Amino acid sequence: MIYPNVHDPYITSDIFCVCNMALFAFTNGWSTSANMSLAPMKVSEEERETVGFLMSFPLTLGILTGNFLALLFKK
């Protein structure tokens, strides 16, 4: 089996990586903020607390999981 050379990255520019990360951070932050602020308006008054929890719990769990995976894949 032939393995690719892992020491030769396809993208060598740090500027591309920074711009790509900034683009993802901006779009993810905007869409998450929009969903978090608009979703409770779409449900009845009695369900707003439950909807707030159901939106914030997966978001927090995703951030926590991402942080732990970053620690595992650290060089």
PDB file with one MODEL, atoms N, CA, C and O in Angstrom:
MODEL        1
ATOM      1  N   MET A   1       0.840  -1.169   0.000  1.00  0.00           N
ATOM      2  CA  MET A   1       0.000   0.000   0.000  1.00  0.00           C
ATOM      3  C   MET A   1       0.893   1.244   0.000  1.00  0.00           C
ATOM      4  O   MET A   1       1.858   1.324   0.759  1.00  0.00           O
ATOM      5  N   ILE A   2       0.567   2.191  -0.842  1.00  0.00           N
ATOM      6  CA  ILE A   2       1.359   3.410  -0.955  1.00  0.00           C
ATOM      7  C   ILE A   2       0.678   4.510  -0.158  1.00  0.00           C
ATOM      8  O   ILE A   2      -0.495   4.818  -0.373  1.00  0.00           O
ATOM      9  N   TYR A   3       1.422   5.090   0.756  1.00  0.00           N
ATOM     10  CA  TYR A   3       0.898   6.173   1.572  1.00  0.00           C
ATOM     11  C   TYR A   3       1.387   7.512   1.036  1.00  0.00           C
ATOM     12  O   TYR A   3       2.530   7.619   0.593  1.00  0.00           O
ATOM     13  N   PRO A   4       0.536   8.535   1.070  1.00  0.00           N
ATOM     14  CA  PRO A   4       1.003   9.846   0.613  1.00  0.00           C
ATOM     15  C   PRO A   4       2.030  10.419   1.582  1.00  0.00           C
ATOM     16  O   PRO A   4       2.050  10.071   2.762  1.00  0.00           O
ATOM     17  N   ASN A   5       2.861  11.281   1.081  1.00  0.00           N
ATOM     18  CA  ASN A   5       3.875  11.926   1.898  1.00  0.00           C
ATOM     19  C   ASN A   5       3.184  12.972   2.778  1.00  0.00           C
ATOM     20  O   ASN A   5       2.709  13.987   2.268  1.00  0.00           O
ATOM     21  N   VAL A   6       3.124  12.740   4.071  1.00  0.00           N
ATOM     22  CA  VAL A   6       2.411  13.636   4.968  1.00  0.00           C
ATOM     23  C   VAL A   6       3.212  14.875   5.314  1.00  0.00           C
ATOM     24  O   VAL A   6       2.701  15.770   5.988  1.00  0.00           O
ATOM     25  N   HIS A   7       4.446  14.944   4.870  1.00  0.00           N
ATOM     26  CA  HIS A   7       5.274  16.100   5.185  1.00  0.00           C
ATOM     27  C   HIS A   7       5.148  17.207   4.149  1.00  0.00           C
ATOM     28  O   HIS A   7       5.677  18.299   4.356  1.00  0.00           O
ATOM     29  N   ASP A   8       4.463  16.954   3.042  1.00  0.00           N
ATOM     30  CA  ASP A   8       4.276  17.959   2.003  1.00  0.00           C
ATOM     31  C   ASP A   8       2.823  18.409   1.983  1.00  0.00           C
ATOM     32  O   ASP A   8       1.999  17.757   1.341  1.00  0.00           O
ATOM     33  N   PRO A   9       2.478  19.500   2.662  1.00  0.00           N
ATOM     34  CA  PRO A   9       1.084  19.948   2.678  1.00  0.00           C
ATOM     35  C   PRO A   9       0.685  20.545   1.333  1.00  0.00           C
ATOM     36  O   PRO A   9       1.526  21.060   0.596  1.00  0.00           O
ATOM     37  N   TYR A  10      -0.600  20.469   1.024  1.00  0.00           N
ATOM     38  CA  TYR A  10      -1.107  21.042  -0.217  1.00  0.00           C
ATOM     39  C   TYR A  10      -1.094  22.565  -0.154  1.00  0.00           C
ATOM     40  O   TYR A  10      -0.785  23.234  -1.140  1.00  0.00           O
ATOM     41  N   ILE A  11      -1.427  23.099   1.000  1.00  0.00           N
ATOM     42  CA  ILE A  11      -1.495  24.550   1.177  1.00  0.00           C
ATOM     43  C   ILE A  11      -0.392  24.956   2.147  1.00  0.00           C
ATOM     44  O   ILE A  11      -0.371  24.530   3.302  1.00  0.00           O
ATOM     45  N   THR A  12       0.506  25.770   1.667  1.00  0.00           N
ATOM     46  CA  THR A  12       1.641  26.159   2.504  1.00  0.00           C
ATOM     47  C   THR A  12       1.536  27.585   3.011  1.00  0.00           C
ATOM     48  O   THR A  12       2.370  28.013   3.809  1.00  0.00           O
ATOM     49  N   SER A  13       0.531  28.332   2.568  1.00  0.00           N
ATOM     50  CA  SER A  13       0.410  29.733   2.945  1.00  0.00           C
ATOM     51  C   SER A  13      -0.345  29.879   4.266  1.00  0.00           C
ATOM     52  O   SER A  13      -1.452  29.364   4.426  1.00  0.00           O
ATOM     53  N   ASP A  14       0.275  30.591   5.207  1.00  0.00           N
ATOM     54  CA  ASP A  14      -0.402  30.874   6.472  1.00  0.00           C
ATOM     55  C   ASP A  14      -1.531  31.873   6.279  1.00  0.00           C
ATOM     56  O   ASP A  14      -2.520  31.844   7.011  1.00  0.00           O
ATOM     57  N   ILE A  15      -1.390  32.761   5.294  1.00  0.00           N
ATOM     58  CA  ILE A  15      -2.428  33.768   5.023  1.00  0.00           C
ATOM     59  C   ILE A  15      -3.728  33.075   4.617  1.00  0.00           C
ATOM     60  O   ILE A  15      -4.806  33.473   5.059  1.00  0.00           O
ATOM     61  N   PHE A  16      -3.635  32.046   3.782  1.00  0.00           N
ATOM     62  CA  PHE A  16      -4.830  31.310   3.381  1.00  0.00           C
ATOM     63  C   PHE A  16      -5.496  30.668   4.588  1.00  0.00           C
ATOM     64  O   PHE A  16      -6.719  30.718   4.719  1.00  0.00           O
ATOM     65  N   CYS A  17      -4.717  30.074   5.459  1.00  0.00           N
ATOM     66  CA  CYS A  17      -5.275  29.418   6.642  1.00  0.00           C
ATOM     67  C   CYS A  17      -5.964  30.428   7.570  1.00  0.00           C
ATOM     68  O   CYS A  17      -7.037  30.152   8.106  1.00  0.00           O
ATOM     69  N   VAL A  18      -5.344  31.589   7.752  1.00  0.00           N
ATOM     70  CA  VAL A  18      -5.936  32.617   8.615  1.00  0.00           C
ATOM     71  C   VAL A  18      -7.226  33.149   7.999  1.00  0.00           C
ATOM     72  O   VAL A  18      -8.223  33.315   8.701  1.00  0.00           O
ATOM     73  N   CYS A  19      -7.215  33.418   6.690  1.00  0.00           N
ATOM     74  CA  CYS A  19      -8.425  33.916   6.025  1.00  0.00           C
ATOM     75  C   CYS A  19      -9.539  32.870   6.035  1.00  0.00           C
ATOM     76  O   CYS A  19     -10.707  33.205   6.232  1.00  0.00           O
ATOM     77  N   ASN A  20      -9.182  31.626   5.826  1.00  0.00           N
ATOM     78  CA  ASN A  20     -10.172  30.550   5.855  1.00  0.00           C
ATOM     79  C   ASN A  20     -10.792  30.422   7.250  1.00  0.00           C
ATOM     80  O   ASN A  20     -12.007  30.271   7.375  1.00  0.00           O
ATOM     81  N   MET A  21      -9.973  30.480   8.286  1.00  0.00           N
ATOM     82  CA  MET A  21     -10.483  30.389   9.651  1.00  0.00           C
ATOM     83  C   MET A  21     -11.360  31.587   9.981  1.00  0.00           C
ATOM     84  O   MET A  21     -12.391  31.432  10.635  1.00  0.00           O
ATOM     85  N   ALA A  22     -10.967  32.785   9.538  1.00  0.00           N
ATOM     86  CA  ALA A  22     -11.771  33.982   9.774  1.00  0.00           C
ATOM     87  C   ALA A  22     -13.116  33.883   9.059  1.00  0.00           C
ATOM     88  O   ALA A  22     -14.142  34.278   9.613  1.00  0.00           O
ATOM     89  N   LEU A  23     -13.119  33.366   7.851  1.00  0.00           N
ATOM     90  CA  LEU A  23     -14.372  33.201   7.113  1.00  0.00           C
ATOM     91  C   LEU A  23     -15.307  32.228   7.834  1.00  0.00           C
ATOM     92  O   LEU A  23     -16.493  32.515   7.994  1.00  0.00           O
ATOM     93  N   PHE A  24     -14.789  31.098   8.261  1.00  0.00           N
ATOM     94  CA  PHE A  24     -15.609  30.130   8.993  1.00  0.00           C
ATOM     95  C   PHE A  24     -16.085  30.695  10.324  1.00  0.00           C
ATOM     96  O   PHE A  24     -17.233  30.473  10.710  1.00  0.00           O
ATOM     97  N   ALA A  25     -15.236  31.412  11.024  1.00  0.00           N
ATOM     98  CA  ALA A  25     -15.627  31.991  12.316  1.00  0.00           C
ATOM     99  C   ALA A  25     -16.738  33.020  12.132  1.00  0.00           C
ATOM    100  O   ALA A  25     -17.695  33.044  12.906  1.00  0.00           O
ATOM    101  N   PHE A  26     -16.620  33.861  11.123  1.00  0.00           N
ATOM    102  CA  PHE A  26     -17.635  34.890  10.890  1.00  0.00           C
ATOM    103  C   PHE A  26     -18.967  34.278  10.486  1.00  0.00           C
ATOM    104  O   PHE A  26     -20.005  34.630  11.047  1.00  0.00           O
ATOM    105  N   THR A  27     -18.953  33.361   9.514  1.00  0.00           N
ATOM    106  CA  THR A  27     -20.217  32.782   9.046  1.00  0.00           C
ATOM    107  C   THR A  27     -20.867  31.907  10.107  1.00  0.00           C
ATOM    108  O   THR A  27     -22.088  31.932  10.263  1.00  0.00           O
ATOM    109  N   ASN A  28     -20.076  31.136  10.835  1.00  0.00           N
ATOM    110  CA  ASN A  28     -20.636  30.294  11.891  1.00  0.00           C
ATOM    111  C   ASN A  28     -21.175  31.160  13.029  1.00  0.00           C
ATOM    112  O   ASN A  28     -22.246  30.878  13.565  1.00  0.00           O
ATOM    113  N   GLY A  29     -20.452  32.197  13.397  1.00  0.00           N
ATOM    114  CA  GLY A  29     -20.917  33.088  14.452  1.00  0.00           C
ATOM    115  C   GLY A  29     -22.193  33.811  14.069  1.00  0.00           C
ATOM    116  O   GLY A  29     -23.100  33.959  14.889  1.00  0.00           O
ATOM    117  N   TRP A  30     -22.267  34.264  12.821  1.00  0.00           N
ATOM    118  CA  TRP A  30     -23.462  34.968  12.375  1.00  0.00           C
ATOM    119  C   TRP A  30     -24.673  34.046  12.337  1.00  0.00           C
ATOM    120  O   TRP A  30     -25.743  34.405  12.828  1.00  0.00           O
ATOM    121  N   SER A  31     -24.510  32.860  11.755  1.00  0.00           N
ATOM    122  CA  SER A  31     -25.650  31.946  11.648  1.00  0.00           C
ATOM    123  C   SER A  31     -26.094  31.436  13.016  1.00  0.00           C
ATOM    124  O   SER A  31     -27.291  31.283  13.256  1.00  0.00           O
ATOM    125  N   THR A  32     -25.164  31.175  13.899  1.00  0.00           N
ATOM    126  CA  THR A  32     -25.524  30.720  15.240  1.00  0.00           C
ATOM    127  C   THR A  32     -26.244  31.815  16.014  1.00  0.00           C
ATOM    128  O   THR A  32     -27.246  31.551  16.679  1.00  0.00           O
ATOM    129  N   SER A  33     -25.742  33.034  15.930  1.00  0.00           N
ATOM    130  CA  SER A  33     -26.392  34.146  16.625  1.00  0.00           C
ATOM    131  C   SER A  33     -27.792  34.408  16.081  1.00  0.00           C
ATOM    132  O   SER A  33     -28.723  34.661  16.845  1.00  0.00           O
ATOM    133  N   ALA A  34     -27.936  34.346  14.767  1.00  0.00           N
ATOM    134  CA  ALA A  34     -29.250  34.562  14.160  1.00  0.00           C
ATOM    135  C   ALA A  34     -30.234  33.479  14.597  1.00  0.00           C
ATOM    136  O   ALA A  34     -31.380  33.776  14.932  1.00  0.00           O
ATOM    137  N   ASN A  35     -29.788  32.231  14.592  1.00  0.00           N
ATOM    138  CA  ASN A  35     -30.680  31.135  15.008  1.00  0.00           C
ATOM    139  C   ASN A  35     -31.033  31.225  16.485  1.00  0.00           C
ATOM    140  O   ASN A  35     -32.180  30.985  16.862  1.00  0.00           O
ATOM    141  N   MET A  36     -30.065  31.566  17.322  1.00  0.00           N
ATOM    142  CA  MET A  36     -30.322  31.653  18.763  1.00  0.00           C
ATOM    143  C   MET A  36     -31.288  32.784  19.102  1.00  0.00           C
ATOM    144  O   MET A  36     -32.055  32.671  20.058  1.00  0.00           O
ATOM    145  N   SER A  37     -31.263  33.856  18.344  1.00  0.00           N
ATOM    146  CA  SER A  37     -32.146  34.970  18.667  1.00  0.00           C
ATOM    147  C   SER A  37     -33.513  34.865  17.994  1.00  0.00           C
ATOM    148  O   SER A  37     -34.490  35.403  18.513  1.00  0.00           O
ATOM    149  N   LEU A  38     -33.603  34.191  16.861  1.00  0.00           N
ATOM    150  CA  LEU A  38     -34.875  34.113  16.146  1.00  0.00           C
ATOM    151  C   LEU A  38     -35.719  32.894  16.507  1.00  0.00           C
ATOM    152  O   LEU A  38     -36.946  32.958  16.436  1.00  0.00           O
ATOM    153  N   ALA A  39     -35.098  31.802  16.887  1.00  0.00           N
ATOM    154  CA  ALA A  39     -35.856  30.572  17.153  1.00  0.00           C
ATOM    155  C   ALA A  39     -36.856  30.703  18.298  1.00  0.00           C
ATOM    156  O   ALA A  39     -37.975  30.207  18.164  1.00  0.00           O
ATOM    157  N   PRO A  40     -36.515  31.341  19.414  1.00  0.00           N
ATOM    158  CA  PRO A  40     -37.528  31.447  20.477  1.00  0.00           C
ATOM    159  C   PRO A  40     -38.762  32.248  20.068  1.00  0.00           C
ATOM    160  O   PRO A  40     -39.826  32.077  20.663  1.00  0.00           O
ATOM    161  N   MET A  41     -38.643  33.108  19.078  1.00  0.00           N
ATOM    162  CA  MET A  41     -39.805  33.872  18.617  1.00  0.00           C
ATOM    163  C   MET A  41     -40.778  33.024  17.816  1.00  0.00           C
ATOM    164  O   MET A  41     -41.926  33.422  17.615  1.00  0.00           O
ATOM    165  N   LYS A  42     -40.338  31.868  17.358  1.00  0.00           N
ATOM    166  CA  LYS A  42     -41.165  31.015  16.508  1.00  0.00           C
ATOM    167  C   LYS A  42     -42.021  30.024  17.300  1.00  0.00           C
ATOM    168  O   LYS A  42     -42.850  29.326  16.716  1.00  0.00           O
ATOM    169  N   VAL A  43     -41.834  29.955  18.604  1.00  0.00           N
ATOM    170  CA  VAL A  43     -42.601  29.009  19.418  1.00  0.00           C
ATOM    171  C   VAL A  43     -43.483  29.782  20.395  1.00  0.00           C
ATOM    172  O   VAL A  43     -43.360  30.998  20.548  1.00  0.00           O
ATOM    173  N   SER A  44     -44.361  29.054  21.041  1.00  0.00           N
ATOM    174  CA  SER A  44     -45.270  29.701  21.989  1.00  0.00           C
ATOM    175  C   SER A  44     -44.516  30.147  23.244  1.00  0.00           C
ATOM    176  O   SER A  44     -43.384  29.727  23.487  1.00  0.00           O
ATOM    177  N   GLU A  45     -45.154  30.990  24.019  1.00  0.00           N
ATOM    178  CA  GLU A  45     -44.541  31.564  25.224  1.00  0.00           C
ATOM    179  C   GLU A  45     -44.127  30.481  26.223  1.00  0.00           C
ATOM    180  O   GLU A  45     -43.094  30.613  26.880  1.00  0.00           O
ATOM    181  N   GLU A  46     -44.912  29.424  26.345  1.00  0.00           N
ATOM    182  CA  GLU A  46     -44.629  28.363  27.318  1.00  0.00           C
ATOM    183  C   GLU A  46     -43.424  27.522  26.914  1.00  0.00           C
ATOM    184  O   GLU A  46     -42.770  26.938  27.777  1.00  0.00           O
ATOM    185  N   GLU A  47     -43.121  27.449  25.637  1.00  0.00           N
ATOM    186  CA  GLU A  47     -42.049  26.574  25.156  1.00  0.00           C
ATOM    187  C   GLU A  47     -40.720  27.298  24.967  1.00  0.00           C
ATOM    188  O   GLU A  47     -39.736  26.661  24.590  1.00  0.00           O
ATOM    189  N   ARG A  48     -40.655  28.587  25.212  1.00  0.00           N
ATOM    190  CA  ARG A  48     -39.431  29.344  24.935  1.00  0.00           C
ATOM    191  C   ARG A  48     -38.265  28.922  25.819  1.00  0.00           C
ATOM    192  O   ARG A  48     -37.131  28.868  25.345  1.00  0.00           O
ATOM    193  N   GLU A  49     -38.511  28.628  27.066  1.00  0.00           N
ATOM    194  CA  GLU A  49     -37.425  28.192  27.952  1.00  0.00           C
ATOM    195  C   GLU A  49     -36.856  26.855  27.498  1.00  0.00           C
ATOM    196  O   GLU A  49     -35.641  26.658  27.491  1.00  0.00           O
ATOM    197  N   THR A  50     -37.739  25.942  27.121  1.00  0.00           N
ATOM    198  CA  THR A  50     -37.300  24.636  26.647  1.00  0.00           C
ATOM    199  C   THR A  50     -36.511  24.762  25.345  1.00  0.00           C
ATOM    200  O   THR A  50     -35.491  24.095  25.164  1.00  0.00           O
ATOM    201  N   VAL A  51     -36.983  25.615  24.446  1.00  0.00           N
ATOM    202  CA  VAL A  51     -36.283  25.814  23.180  1.00  0.00           C
ATOM    203  C   VAL A  51     -34.903  26.425  23.424  1.00  0.00           C
ATOM    204  O   VAL A  51     -33.938  26.052  22.757  1.00  0.00           O
ATOM    205  N   GLY A  52     -34.799  27.351  24.363  1.00  0.00           N
ATOM    206  CA  GLY A  52     -33.510  27.942  24.694  1.00  0.00           C
ATOM    207  C   GLY A  52     -32.524  26.897  25.186  1.00  0.00           C
ATOM    208  O   GLY A  52     -31.356  26.896  24.797  1.00  0.00           O
ATOM    209  N   PHE A  53     -33.006  26.006  26.049  1.00  0.00           N
ATOM    210  CA  PHE A  53     -32.131  24.933  26.525  1.00  0.00           C
ATOM    211  C   PHE A  53     -31.747  23.995  25.397  1.00  0.00           C
ATOM    212  O   PHE A  53     -30.583  23.614  25.273  1.00  0.00           O
ATOM    213  N   LEU A  54     -32.720  23.618  24.568  1.00  0.00           N
ATOM    214  CA  LEU A  54     -32.456  22.672  23.493  1.00  0.00           C
ATOM    215  C   LEU A  54     -31.521  23.249  22.439  1.00  0.00           C
ATOM    216  O   LEU A  54     -30.886  22.491  21.705  1.00  0.00           O
ATOM    217  N   MET A  55     -31.422  24.559  22.347  1.00  0.00           N
ATOM    218  CA  MET A  55     -30.470  25.169  21.418  1.00  0.00           C
ATOM    219  C   MET A  55     -29.098  25.351  22.056  1.00  0.00           C
ATOM    220  O   MET A  55     -28.081  25.145  21.395  1.00  0.00           O
ATOM    221  N   SER A  56     -29.055  25.729  23.318  1.00  0.00           N
ATOM    222  CA  SER A  56     -27.765  26.025  23.937  1.00  0.00           C
ATOM    223  C   SER A  56     -26.996  24.766  24.335  1.00  0.00           C
ATOM    224  O   SER A  56     -25.765  24.767  24.314  1.00  0.00           O
ATOM    225  N   PHE A  57     -27.693  23.706  24.693  1.00  0.00           N
ATOM    226  CA  PHE A  57     -26.995  22.490  25.117  1.00  0.00           C
ATOM    227  C   PHE A  57     -26.155  21.876  23.994  1.00  0.00           C
ATOM    228  O   PHE A  57     -24.977  21.605  24.224  1.00  0.00           O
ATOM    229  N   PRO A  58     -26.700  21.640  22.780  1.00  0.00           N
ATOM    230  CA  PRO A  58     -25.844  21.079  21.719  1.00  0.00           C
ATOM    231  C   PRO A  58     -24.713  22.027  21.307  1.00  0.00           C
ATOM    232  O   PRO A  58     -23.628  21.576  20.942  1.00  0.00           O
ATOM    233  N   LEU A  59     -24.965  23.334  21.364  1.00  0.00           N
ATOM    234  CA  LEU A  59     -23.912  24.289  21.026  1.00  0.00           C
ATOM    235  C   LEU A  59     -22.750  24.176  22.011  1.00  0.00           C
ATOM    236  O   LEU A  59     -21.590  24.117  21.604  1.00  0.00           O
ATOM    237  N   THR A  60     -23.063  24.145  23.295  1.00  0.00           N
ATOM    238  CA  THR A  60     -22.028  24.010  24.322  1.00  0.00           C
ATOM    239  C   THR A  60     -21.336  22.656  24.231  1.00  0.00           C
ATOM    240  O   THR A  60     -20.117  22.570  24.380  1.00  0.00           O
ATOM    241  N   LEU A  61     -22.094  21.613  23.991  1.00  0.00           N
ATOM    242  CA  LEU A  61     -21.506  20.278  23.846  1.00  0.00           C
ATOM    243  C   LEU A  61     -20.586  20.204  22.627  1.00  0.00           C
ATOM    244  O   LEU A  61     -19.542  19.553  22.683  1.00  0.00           O
ATOM    245  N   GLY A  62     -20.955  20.856  21.538  1.00  0.00           N
ATOM    246  CA  GLY A  62     -20.106  20.882  20.354  1.00  0.00           C
ATOM    247  C   GLY A  62     -18.797  21.618  20.598  1.00  0.00           C
ATOM    248  O   GLY A  62     -17.740  21.179  20.147  1.00  0.00           O
ATOM    249  N   ILE A  63     -18.868  22.737  21.311  1.00  0.00           N
ATOM    250  CA  ILE A  63     -17.656  23.484  21.634  1.00  0.00           C
ATOM    251  C   ILE A  63     -16.749  22.656  22.540  1.00  0.00           C
ATOM    252  O   ILE A  63     -15.537  22.611  22.333  1.00  0.00           O
ATOM    253  N   LEU A  64     -17.326  22.008  23.532  1.00  0.00           N
ATOM    254  CA  LEU A  64     -16.549  21.168  24.440  1.00  0.00           C
ATOM    255  C   LEU A  64     -15.898  20.010  23.696  1.00  0.00           C
ATOM    256  O   LEU A  64     -14.721  19.718  23.909  1.00  0.00           O
ATOM    257  N   THR A  65     -16.649  19.357  22.831  1.00  0.00           N
ATOM    258  CA  THR A  65     -16.117  18.240  22.055  1.00  0.00           C
ATOM    259  C   THR A  65     -14.988  18.706  21.135  1.00  0.00           C
ATOM    260  O   THR A  65     -13.968  18.029  21.008  1.00  0.00           O
ATOM    261  N   GLY A  66     -15.170  19.856  20.497  1.00  0.00           N
ATOM    262  CA  GLY A  66     -14.128  20.393  19.636  1.00  0.00           C
ATOM    263  C   GLY A  66     -12.852  20.700  20.396  1.00  0.00           C
ATOM    264  O   GLY A  66     -11.754  20.459  19.896  1.00  0.00           O
ATOM    265  N   ASN A  67     -12.993  21.230  21.601  1.00  0.00           N
ATOM    266  CA  ASN A  67     -11.804  21.517  22.409  1.00  0.00           C
ATOM    267  C   ASN A  67     -11.069  20.248  22.808  1.00  0.00           C
ATOM    268  O   ASN A  67      -9.839  20.204  22.764  1.00  0.00           O
ATOM    269  N   PHE A  68     -11.801  19.229  23.192  1.00  0.00           N
ATOM    270  CA  PHE A  68     -11.146  17.976  23.572  1.00  0.00           C
ATOM    271  C   PHE A  68     -10.500  17.299  22.358  1.00  0.00           C
ATOM    272  O   PHE A  68      -9.422  16.717  22.477  1.00  0.00           O
ATOM    273  N   LEU A  69     -11.150  17.371  21.197  1.00  0.00           N
ATOM    274  CA  LEU A  69     -10.538  16.790  19.996  1.00  0.00           C
ATOM    275  C   LEU A  69      -9.291  17.558  19.587  1.00  0.00           C
ATOM    276  O   LEU A  69      -8.332  16.964  19.093  1.00  0.00           O
ATOM    277  N   ALA A  70      -9.293  18.862  19.787  1.00  0.00           N
ATOM    278  CA  ALA A  70      -8.093  19.651  19.488  1.00  0.00           C
ATOM    279  C   ALA A  70      -6.936  19.234  20.376  1.00  0.00           C
ATOM    280  O   ALA A  70      -5.790  19.201  19.930  1.00  0.00           O
ATOM    281  N   LEU A  71      -7.224  18.921  21.616  1.00  0.00           N
ATOM    282  CA  LEU A  71      -6.160  18.452  22.510  1.00  0.00           C
ATOM    283  C   LEU A  71      -5.621  17.090  22.080  1.00  0.00           C
ATOM    284  O   LEU A  71      -4.426  16.822  22.202  1.00  0.00           O
ATOM    285  N   LEU A  72      -6.506  16.237  21.578  1.00  0.00           N
ATOM    286  CA  LEU A  72      -6.068  14.910  21.137  1.00  0.00           C
ATOM    287  C   LEU A  72      -5.219  14.977  19.884  1.00  0.00           C
ATOM    288  O   LEU A  72      -4.270  14.207  19.739  1.00  0.00           O
ATOM    289  N   PHE A  73      -5.546  15.888  18.971  1.00  0.00           N
ATOM    290  CA  PHE A  73      -4.835  15.964  17.699  1.00  0.00           C
ATOM    291  C   PHE A  73      -3.695  16.973  17.721  1.00  0.00           C
ATOM    292  O   PHE A  73      -3.151  17.312  16.670  1.00  0.00           O
ATOM    293  N   LYS A  74      -3.331  17.452  18.890  1.00  0.00           N
ATOM    294  CA  LYS A  74      -2.239  18.402  19.016  1.00  0.00           C
ATOM    295  C   LYS A  74      -0.937  17.718  18.625  1.00  0.00           C
ATOM    296  O   LYS A  74      -0.759  16.525  18.871  1.00  0.00           O
ATOM    297  N   LYS A  75      -0.037  18.465  18.023  1.00  0.00           N
ATOM    298  CA  LYS A  75       1.256  17.889  17.606  1.00  0.00           C
ATOM    299  C   LYS A  75       2.096  17.528  18.801  1.00  0.00           C
ATOM    300  O   LYS A  75       3.212  17.032  18.643  1.00  0.00           O
TER     301      LYS A  75
ENDMDL
END
